[in-house]
């Protein structure tokens, strides 16, 4: 057994799926080590913890196959969450494990050793850390990252350091910023985009997803293209003051909806062009792996 080989289990514990991989200290992902399972975030505690157990068991099997030891586990997960204690504080998802100390439960799983370090990180903070380390934020001191998906996430760095709140989450949130007849998340997350599509098309089936709207936009559907342009304009208006005050040099977009970033790019840049500090606006380097690389960086540096 190669005890000198450092391998890490990195997990993105999202509201729909848990995605994981085994990586080394150079951020190289072990071939065949990626894994995905349903997270059951709205289900009972036993199903959520089974998702953790399946993910960790698969990772440990990969480690054994390499004849190496597990050097640590890094987990990216949404908030509210006490990231220092490893304690979910969410009521809109993962509510069945609210207040549980996850490290204590993980250490009881087969194959786990009590000396293996475990760390938790907000998924937006993790994605930003991954981009600073290995992605499109390299070389910038002040970066902001917006995650677009079921919800709306935000993280920023100053002088190359990700900023946190007292519980270890992002130092500032934007999803509750007042906008229109509600809050910003009502307009630029999954539910907002689906509502825009309904208003513009006059139809909405339960089987229509934001990815479908993105696919139709790629195919030239004018209404769908206009939706993403509007999302870009809304984000530019909502973010302008924050980005200007923080002297943000690089603005990145992650999350599954950012796969349609190219349809938002023009309106975003037009709305933010007067911010003198802003030099770069783009999607993250790797939508699938940004958060995983961030928790890898974190677990290697605790």
Beta strands, then each sheet from edge to edge (+ up, - down):
strand 1: 2-13
strand 2: 17-24
strand 3: 35-38
strand 4: 68-77
strand 5: 81-82
strand 6: 87-88
strand 7: 118-122
strand 8: 143-148
strand 9: 152-158
strand 10: 161-162
strand 11: 178-179
strand 12: 182-183
strand 13: 250-254
strand 14: 280-283
sheet 1: 3+ 2- 1+ 4+ 7+
sheet 2: 5+ 6-
sheet 3: 10+ 9- 8+ 13+ 14+
sheet 4: 11+ 12-
end
